[in-house]
Amino acid sequence: MDIKRILFCIVLSCVSAVGPAPAVLEASEPEARDGSDQEVRRELAEMRKALQEVRRTVESQSELIKKQQARIEELERRLIQPAAPAPSSMEPGISAPAPSAGKGLGLPGQIGSALPEIGLVGDIVATSSEDSGDADGNDRISAREIELVVGGYVDPYSRFDATFAFSDFEAADVEEAYLTRWGLPWDLTARFGRFFPKVGKQAAIHRDQLSTVDEPLVIRRYLGSEGYFRAGVDLSRVLEGPGGWVLEPSVGVLEGGVGDGGSAFGSSRSEPTLYSHLKTYKELTDSSGLELGLTHLLGSKDGDGRFEVNLFGLDATYLHSMPAKKQLKLQGELFAQTREEAFSIAGTGETTQFDRHPWGAYLLADYRFAPQWSAGVRADHVRLVETSGPRQYDQGLSAFLTFHQSEWARWRLQLRHEERGPEKTDDSVMLQGTFAVGTHKHKIQ
């Protein structure tokens, strides 16, 4: 209502400017009688002109008051409209958008909008590698992944999002297609459809949010080369824990299987996978925060309907912000399995040995030393599930340099050295360009 007071004072000042006109007229009339008629006409003409200017000013201010009053009433109507509670993010400085309360045709993101939010994310990678295979776009420039992102609020308490992935060396895929529903009993949030379950850090995000060009080895070997996204349903809730910790527990039921190259579970989608995750975050100081996560996956290694595989995960992320937009991120994840198998007899009669307790981990450091530049390293080690040959583990070391052109464009150079068992090594140079247009659910990291 401060706008009303300011406009009222402006109008009062204008009226005050008009007030002295009659007094001036009365004072000038005696003088006019003693003077010439021409002087009187001149003064009257000047006063009429001044009065007209004041009248125009008052009219314009009155019109402005009407417009501001209409704007205030519109904002007051929006305040009383119910808005969908947005899922809270535990990353420092990141918050999820809340839906607008517009009706009918409106801007993208408004409830009931005729058009959904539409965005396009391109991930272009040039790779030079010693590996003779071309499955991952080696020794060429490839459109590794083009994501078409579509979404919008269905009503004040639900939102639908879909992501379609295209590539020049892989078949098109529906990466995500799920409904998010807020406002459930006990303040629960549900997701139903195909989505990234909340499993660790790197397996649960899109490639444009990774800190490196590729996923860590433990993610590629256990859950898939493009992260872990499955169809299913999950429930989550944000709670205030003791000691200033924020807690977000999640539980869900997913279809069986893993992504391309993953070995944690079998290929049967009909055997469900149960998952649970606990995410915790605490602000240590005004400029630093710590996030911890615990993950458990229970699934099947084949199609016999039994749960033979337990996959446990632990992740930690430390963020420290510094002046001049500098930031340090330290991150690590550990995955360990317990498997009810020691060996398997193949159809040829050969015995294939399996590790009953494989594990893998990575450590990552990323330092943003300038507003648009960051550099970092990542170390990988993963024990393989199948150990029949000389290859029992993979390990690697990567160094990367990133130019953050803007929040919608990023360039990254990565040097990667991998040892795939004791007999094979691979050195790669990768140049990545990631670009986004339209409306996108998250900024490029």
Long-range contacts (C-beta under 8 A, 24 or more apart in sequence): 1-72, 3-68, 3-72, 4-65, 4-68, 4-69, 4-72, 7-61, 7-64, 7-65, 7-68, 10-61, 11-58, 11-61, 11-62, 11-65, 14-54, 14-57, 14-58, 14-61, 15-58, 17-54, 18-51, 18-54, 18-55, 18-58, 21-47, 21-50, 21-51, 81-156, 82-156, 83-156, 84-111, 84-153, 84-155, 84-156, 84-157, 84-158, 84-159, 84-182, 84-183, 85-157, 85-182, 85-183, 86-182, 87-180, 87-182, 87-189, 87-236, 87-238, 88-238, 88-248, 90-246, 90-248, 90-279, 90-280, 90-281, 90-291, 91-281, 91-291, 91-319, 92-283, 92-289, 92-319, 92-321, 94-442, 99-153, 99-156, 99-159, 101-156, 108-152, 108-439, 109-152, 109-153, 109-439, 110-153, 111-153, 111-154, 111-155, 111-156, 113-152, 113-153, 116-150, 116-151, 116-152, 117-149, 117-150, 117-151, 117-152, 117-438, 117-439, 118-148, 118-149, 118-150, 118-438, 118-439, 119-148, 119-149, 119-150, 119-436, 119-437, 119-438, 119-439, 119-440, 119-441, 120-146, 120-147, 120-148, 120-149, 120-436, 120-437, 120-438, 121-146, 121-147, 121-149, 121-206, 121-208, 121-434, 121-435, 121-436, 121-440, 121-444, 122-146, 122-147, 122-433, 122-434, 122-435, 122-436, 123-147, 123-207, 123-208, 123-432, 123-433, 123-434, 124-432, 124-433, 124-434, 124-435, 125-213, 125-430, 125-431, 125-432, 125-433, 126-430, 126-431, 126-432, 127-428, 127-429, 127-430, 127-431, 128-428, 128-429, 128-430, 129-426, 129-427, 129-428, 129-429, 130-425, 130-426, 130-427, 130-428, 131-426, 131-428, 134-169, 135-169, 136-169, 136-225, 137-168, 137-169, 138-428, 142-167, 142-168, 142-169, 143-167, 143-168, 144-168, 144-169, 144-207, 145-207, 145-226, 147-175, 147-206, 147-208, 149-438, 149-439, 149-440, 149-441, 151-441, 154-179, 157-181, 157-182, 157-183, 158-182, 161-441, 163-206, 165-226, 175-229, 176-229, 184-235, 186-237, 187-237, 187-238, 188-235, 188-236, 188-237, 189-235, 189-236, 189-237, 190-233, 190-234, 190-235, 191-233, 191-234, 191-236, 191-252, 192-233, 193-231, 194-229, 194-230, 194-231, 194-232, 195-229, 195-230, 195-232, 195-234, 196-227, 196-228, 196-229, 197-228, 197-229, 197-230, 197-232, 197-234, 197-250, 197-252, 197-254, 197-275, 197-277, 198-234, 198-236, 198-248, 198-250, 198-277, 198-279, 198-295, 199-223, 199-228, 199-275, 199-277, 199-295, 199-297, 199-313, 200-293, 200-295, 200-313, 200-315, 200-333, 200-335, 201-293, 201-315, 201-317, 201-331, 201-333, 202-227, 202-333, 202-362, 203-227, 203-228, 204-228, 206-442, 207-434, 208-410, 208-434, 208-436, 208-444, 208-445, 209-442, 209-444, 209-445, 210-445, 211-329, 211-331, 211-364, 211-366, 211-376, 211-378, 211-400, 211-445, 212-364, 212-376, 212-378, 212-398, 212-400, 212-412, 212-414, 213-400, 213-412, 213-414, 213-416, 213-430, 213-432, 214-398, 214-414, 214-416, 214-430, 216-333, 216-362, 216-364, 216-378, 216-380, 217-360, 217-362, 217-380, 217-381, 217-382, 217-394, 217-395, 217-396, 217-418, 218-333, 218-335, 218-360, 218-361, 218-362, 218-380, 218-381, 218-382, 220-261, 220-262, 221-261, 221-262, 221-263, 221-360, 221-382, 221-384, 221-385, 221-394, 222-258, 222-262, 222-263, 222-264, 222-311, 222-335, 222-337, 222-360, 222-382, 223-258, 223-259, 223-262, 223-264, 224-258, 224-259, 224-260, 224-261, 224-262, 225-259, 225-260, 225-261, 225-262, 226-259, 226-260, 227-259, 228-258, 228-259, 228-262, 229-259, 230-254, 230-255, 230-257, 230-273, 231-255, 232-272, 232-273, 234-275, 241-280, 243-282, 244-282, 244-283, 245-280, 245-281, 245-282, 246-280, 246-281, 246-282, 247-278, 247-279, 247-280, 248-278, 248-279, 248-280, 249-276, 249-277, 249-278, 249-279, 250-275, 250-276, 250-277, 250-278, 250-279, 251-275, 251-276, 251-277, 252-276, 256-299, 256-300, 263-384, 263-385, 263-386, 264-297, 264-299, 264-309, 264-311, 264-337, 264-385, 265-297, 265-299, 265-300, 265-301, 265-309, 266-299, 266-300, 266-301, 266-302, 266-303, 268-300, 268-302, 268-303, 270-303, 271-299, 271-300, 271-302, 271-303, 271-305, 272-299, 273-297, 273-298, 273-299, 273-300, 274-298, 274-299, 274-307, 287-320, 287-321, 287-322, 288-318, 288-319, 288-320, 288-321, 289-318, 289-319, 290-316, 290-317, 290-318, 290-319, 291-315, 291-316, 291-317, 291-318, 291-319, 292-316, 295-335, 301-339, 301-340, 301-341, 306-340, 308-339, 308-340, 308-341, 309-337, 309-338, 309-339, 309-340, 310-337, 310-338, 310-339, 311-335, 311-336, 311-337, 312-336, 312-337, 312-338, 324-370, 324-371, 325-368, 325-370, 325-371, 326-367, 326-368, 326-369, 326-370, 327-367, 327-368, 327-374, 328-365, 328-366, 328-367, 328-368, 329-364, 329-365, 329-366, 329-367, 329-368, 329-376, 330-364, 330-365, 331-363, 331-364, 331-365, 331-366, 332-361, 332-362, 332-363, 332-364, 333-361, 333-362, 334-359, 334-360, 334-361, 335-359, 335-360, 335-361, 337-385, 339-385, 350-388, 351-388, 352-386, 352-388, 353-386, 353-387, 353-388, 354-385, 354-386, 354-387, 355-383, 355-384, 355-385, 355-386, 355-387, 355-392, 358-382, 358-383, 358-384, 358-385, 359-383, 368-404, 371-404, 372-403, 372-404, 372-405, 373-401, 373-402, 373-403, 373-404, 374-401, 374-402, 374-404, 375-399, 375-400, 375-401, 375-402, 376-400, 376-402, 380-418, 389-421, 390-421, 390-422, 390-423, 391-420, 391-421, 391-422, 391-423, 391-424, 392-421, 392-422, 393-421, 394-418, 394-419, 394-420, 394-421, 395-419, 407-443, 407-444, 408-435, 408-436, 408-437, 408-440, 408-443, 408-444, 409-433, 409-434, 409-435, 409-436, 409-444, 410-434, 410-435, 410-444
